[in-house]
Amino acid sequence: MTVRKKYDRSVLGRGLDDMGAGRGLDALIDTGNVHTQGSSNLNEIDITEIEPNPNQPRREFDQEALQELASSIRELGIIQPITLHKTTGDKYQIIAGERRWRASQLAGLTKIPAYIVTVEDENVMEMALVENIQREDLNAIEIALAYQHLAEKGGMTQARISERVGKSRTDVTNHMRLLKLPAQVQMALKEHEIDMGHARALLAIDSPSIQIRLFKEIQKEGYSVRKVEELVQALKNGDDIKTSKGKIAAKNKLPEEFSLLRDRLSQFFQTKVQMTCSPKGKGKISIAFDNEEQLERIMNALDNSNQ
């Protein structure tokens, strides 16, 4: 993690000692693996590692309905992750979502998004969840799952969760709502491919299929949160995505001199640069990066420009 070693203290403003302080939820939520104890985590699991629950009350699955679901999965992917718990070896047993698992096999998927759930000592788990939420060691989806766990297993209201973790009621509500997003959007949020602001904007759309299509536009075009909010508003006003993009592109078109400057910055950093500018000359520059190596190159370019 070269960039973190080099820039965490000076650029990101976070002490290195803080990053290593205490394990907390490391024993409960392992952000790098699927092994969890006492909580939930979102990961993509090989379909071959998943087994149905032998005690599943449903024994018959309508094949025509499964084929229809498989067609939907081929087009849009899994909308809602299934729920698993780890059994012996490298196997996982289905708690909820066997129909989605079966349809995913028909659709030819090799992996499927899933919540991995294991519950042990509730009191220890709750203390660790609260500690790590307060330290902000978790990503947005892990926080959402932690809040949901406190609500479902601890019997807490959102107001009580807010008191226990020292966060606002709005923060608790906004995070828990993220679990209503399609699985691929949740995965992107977990992997920091989109921001919390992008996700919250998508929640204003009721249709999961439109959420996914707009999410793909965000990935393709690198839209800012502000632009996504504008697109969502246009969609809610009755426009389709193509029409909405055209209207917003015309509205946000840069003057020629600013477009040239944006292109120069893009060449300088060797990555996509976005720029917005108001008629009064006030605006914002956004520099995209795809991975840590690219971020390091950008930071080195900034360092060298100051020498």
C-alpha positions in Angstrom: 0.0 0.0 0.0 2.5 2.6 -1.2 0.1 5.5 -1.3 -1.2 5.0 2.2 2.3 4.7 3.6 3.4 7.9 1.9 0.3 10.1 2.1 -2.0 9.0 5.0 -0.4 11.4 7.5 0.3 14.4 5.4 -2.5 14.4 2.9 -5.3 12.4 4.3 -4.8 13.9 7.8 -5.0 10.6 9.7 -2.4 9.4 12.1 -0.7 6.2 11.3 -0.9 5.2 15.0 -4.7 5.5 14.8 -4.8 3.1 11.8 -3.2 0.4 13.8 -4.9 1.1 17.1 -6.8 -2.0 18.4 -8.3 -4.8 16.4 -11.9 -4.2 17.4 -14.0 -5.7 14.7 -11.1 -7.4 13.0 -12.2 -10.6 14.7 -15.8 -10.0 13.8 -15.8 -8.4 10.3 -12.7 -9.2 8.2 -12.9 -6.7 5.4 -10.5 -8.7 3.2 -12.1 -12.1 3.5 -15.5 -13.7 3.9 -14.8 -15.2 7.3 -17.0 -13.4 9.9 -17.9 -14.0 13.5 -20.9 -12.3 15.0 -21.9 -10.0 12.2 -22.5 -9.6 8.4 -20.3 -8.8 5.5 -21.0 -8.4 1.7 -18.9 -10.4 -0.7 -19.0 -12.3 -4.0 -19.0 -16.0 -3.4 -18.3 -18.8 -5.9 -21.6 -20.5 -6.7 -19.9 -23.9 -6.3 -19.2 -23.1 -2.7 -22.8 -22.6 -1.9 -25.2 -25.3 -0.6 -29.0 -25.2 -0.1 -30.4 -25.5 3.4 -31.5 -29.1 3.8 -34.2 -27.8 6.1 -35.6 -25.4 3.5 -39.4 -25.8 3.7 -39.8 -25.1 0.0 -39.1 -28.2 -2.0 -40.6 -27.3 -5.4 -39.3 -24.4 -7.6 -41.4 -23.3 -10.6 -39.0 -23.9 -13.6 -40.6 -21.3 -15.8 -40.4 -18.7 -13.1 -36.7 -19.6 -12.5 -36.0 -19.2 -16.2 -37.7 -15.8 -16.2 -35.6 -14.8 -13.1 -32.4 -16.1 -14.9 -33.2 -13.9 -17.9 -33.5 -10.9 -15.6 -30.2 -11.8 -13.9 -28.4 -12.0 -17.2 -29.6 -8.5 -18.1 -29.3 -6.7 -14.7 -27.4 -9.0 -12.4 -28.5 -10.0 -8.9 -30.7 -7.2 -7.4 -30.6 -8.3 -3.8 -27.7 -10.3 -2.3 -28.6 -13.8 -0.9 -27.8 -14.5 2.7 -25.4 -17.3 3.7 -23.6 -18.6 6.7 -20.3 -20.5 6.7 -20.4 -24.2 7.4 -17.5 -26.7 7.3 -14.5 -26.2 5.1 -15.0 -23.6 2.4 -18.8 -24.1 2.1 -21.6 -21.8 2.7 -25.2 -22.7 3.4 -28.2 -20.6 2.2 -30.2 -18.8 4.8 -32.3 -16.8 2.3 -32.2 -16.6 -1.5 -32.1 -20.2 -2.8 -34.3 -19.2 -5.7 -31.9 -16.5 -6.7 -29.0 -19.0 -6.3 -30.7 -21.5 -8.6 -31.6 -18.9 -11.2 -28.0 -17.5 -11.1 -26.8 -21.0 -12.0 -29.2 -21.1 -15.0 -27.9 -17.6 -16.0 -24.4 -18.9 -16.1 -23.0 -16.8 -13.2 -19.9 -18.2 -11.5 -20.1 -15.8 -8.5 -23.0 -14.3 -6.6 -23.2 -11.4 -4.1 -24.0 -12.5 -0.6 -24.3 -11.4 3.0 -22.2 -13.7 5.1 -23.8 -14.0 8.6 -22.6 -15.7 11.7 -23.8 -14.9 15.2 -22.1 -15.8 18.4 -21.8 -13.8 21.7 -24.3 -10.9 21.2 -22.8 -8.6 23.9 -19.2 -8.9 22.7 -20.4 -8.4 19.1 -22.4 -5.3 20.0 -19.4 -3.7 21.8 -17.1 -4.4 18.9 -19.6 -3.0 16.4 -20.1 0.2 18.4 -16.3 0.6 18.8 -15.6 0.3 15.2 -18.4 2.4 13.9 -17.3 5.2 16.2 -13.7 4.8 14.9 -15.0 4.9 11.3 -12.9 1.8 10.4 -15.8 0.4 8.3 -17.0 1.2 4.9 -20.6 2.4 4.3 -22.1 -1.1 3.6 -20.4 -2.6 6.7 -21.8 0.2 8.8 -25.2 -0.4 7.3 -25.0 -4.1 8.0 -23.9 -3.3 11.6 -26.8 -1.0 12.1 -29.2 -3.6 10.7 -27.7 -6.3 13.0 -28.2 -4.1 16.0 -31.8 -3.5 15.0 -32.6 -7.1 14.2 -30.6 -9.1 16.7 -30.3 -6.5 19.4 -33.9 -5.3 19.1 -32.8 -1.7 18.9 -34.8 1.1 17.3 -32.9 3.5 15.0 -33.1 6.1 17.8 -31.5 3.7 20.3 -28.8 2.8 17.7 -28.1 6.5 17.3 -27.6 6.9 21.0 -25.4 3.8 21.3 -23.0 4.6 18.5 -22.9 8.4 18.9 -24.3 9.1 15.4 -27.3 11.1 14.3 -30.6 9.4 13.7 -30.3 10.6 10.1 -26.9 8.9 9.7 -28.4 5.6 10.9 -31.4 5.9 8.6 -29.3 6.9 5.5 -26.9 4.0 6.0 -29.6 1.4 6.6 -31.4 2.5 3.4 -28.2 1.6 1.4 -29.1 -2.1 1.8 -32.2 -1.5 -0.4 -29.9 -0.7 -3.4 -29.1 -3.4 -6.0 -26.3 -5.7 -5.1 -23.8 -4.4 -7.7 -24.3 -0.9 -6.4 -23.7 -2.1 -2.8 -20.5 -3.9 -4.0 -19.3 -0.7 -5.8 -19.9 1.4 -2.6 -18.1 -1.2 -0.5 -15.1 -1.1 -2.9 -15.2 2.8 -2.9 -15.9 2.8 -6.6 -18.8 5.3 -5.9 -19.4 7.7 -3.0 -22.1 7.7 -0.4 -23.5 10.7 -2.2 -23.9 8.8 -5.4 -25.7 5.9 -3.6 -28.1 8.3 -1.7 -29.0 10.0 -5.1 -29.8 6.6 -6.6 -32.1 5.8 -3.6 -34.4 8.5 -4.9 -35.3 6.3 -7.8 -37.8 3.5 -7.1 -37.0 1.2 -10.0 -34.0 -1.1 -9.4 -33.5 -1.5 -13.2 -33.2 2.2 -13.6 -30.9 2.4 -10.6 -28.6 -0.1 -12.2 -28.7 1.7 -15.6 -27.8 5.0 -14.0 -25.2 3.3 -11.9 -23.5 2.0 -15.1 -23.6 5.6 -16.5 -21.9 6.8 -13.3 -19.1 4.2 -13.8 -18.8 4.9 -17.5 -18.8 8.7 -17.3 -17.4 9.3 -13.8 -20.3 11.6 -12.9 -20.0 13.8 -9.8 -22.6 13.4 -7.1 -24.1 16.8 -8.2 -24.6 15.6 -11.8 -26.2 12.3 -10.6 -28.6 14.3 -8.5 -29.5 16.4 -11.6 -30.0 13.2 -13.6 -32.2 11.7 -11.0 -34.3 14.8 -10.9 -34.7 14.8 -14.6 -35.7 11.1 -14.5 -38.3 11.8 -11.8 -39.7 14.6 -14.1 -40.4 12.0 -16.8 -37.2 12.1 -19.0 -35.4 8.9 -19.9 -31.6 8.6 -19.2 -30.6 9.6 -22.8 -32.7 12.7 -22.8 -31.6 13.6 -19.2 -27.9 13.3 -20.2 -28.4 15.6 -23.2 -30.1 18.3 -21.2 -27.5 18.2 -18.4 -24.6 18.1 -20.9 -26.0 21.3 -22.6 -26.6 23.0 -19.2 -23.1 22.2 -17.9 -21.1 22.8 -21.2 -17.9 24.5 -20.4 -16.6 27.6 -22.2 -13.9 26.7 -24.8 -11.1 28.1 -22.7 -12.0 26.0 -19.7 -12.4 22.9 -21.9 -8.9 23.4 -23.1 -7.6 23.8 -19.6 -9.5 20.6 -18.5 -7.8 18.7 -21.4 -4.4 20.0 -20.4 -4.9 18.8 -16.9 -6.1 15.4 -18.1 -2.9 15.1 -20.2 -0.8 16.2 -17.3 -2.2 13.7 -14.8 -2.8 11.0 -17.5 -6.3 10.4 -16.3 -9.8 11.7 -16.7 -10.4 15.2 -15.3 -13.8 16.7 -14.8 -14.5 20.4 -14.5 -17.6 22.5 -13.7 -17.8 26.2 -14.0 -20.6 28.7 -13.4 -21.1 31.9 -15.5 -19.3 33.8 -12.7 -16.2 31.6 -13.1 -16.7 29.6 -9.9 -16.3 25.8 -10.3 -14.7 22.6 -9.3 -12.0 20.2 -10.7 -12.3 16.4 -10.1 -9.4 14.1 -10.9 -10.3 10.4 -11.3 -8.1 7.4 -10.5 -8.8 3.7 -11.0 -6.3 2.2 -8.5 -3.7 3.0 -5.9 -0.9 3.0 -8.4 -2.6 5.7 -10.5 -3.3 7.7 -7.3 0.4 7.6 -6.5 1.3 8.8 -10.0 -1.1 11.7 -9.6 0.4 12.6 -6.2 3.9 12.4 -7.5 3.0 14.7 -10.4 1.6 17.2 -7.8 4.8 16.9 -5.8 7.0 17.4 -8.8 5.0 20.5 -9.9 5.8 22.2 -6.6 9.6 21.7 -6.9 
